[in-house]
Amino acid sequence: MRKFHPMSIEDREMFSYNRTYQQVQDEIKRINAQPEQPMKYSFEFLKGYIKDDDEGMKKKCYDAIAKYSDKLDWSEAHY
């Protein structure tokens, strides 16, 4: 004998929303775990937000690019 538990429509919508939200957050974490994203952010920040005479911020950006470039997958670089 199987028991069914009544659930309101609001609860179903809340559970559905929470599941979808968690899936989106997991996807964002997966994408940001790739080394290409921090490098892309560093290049965009370097290009768009740093003044020409701000050597300290330029150094931070170039250091971040160098740090993540070592983690890139070069297995298909010959294509």
Secondary structure, 3 states (H helix, E strand, C coil): CCCCCCCCHHHHHHHHHHHHHHHHHHHHHHHHCCCHHHHHHHHHHHHHCCCCCCHHHHHHHHHHHHHHHCCCCCCCCCC
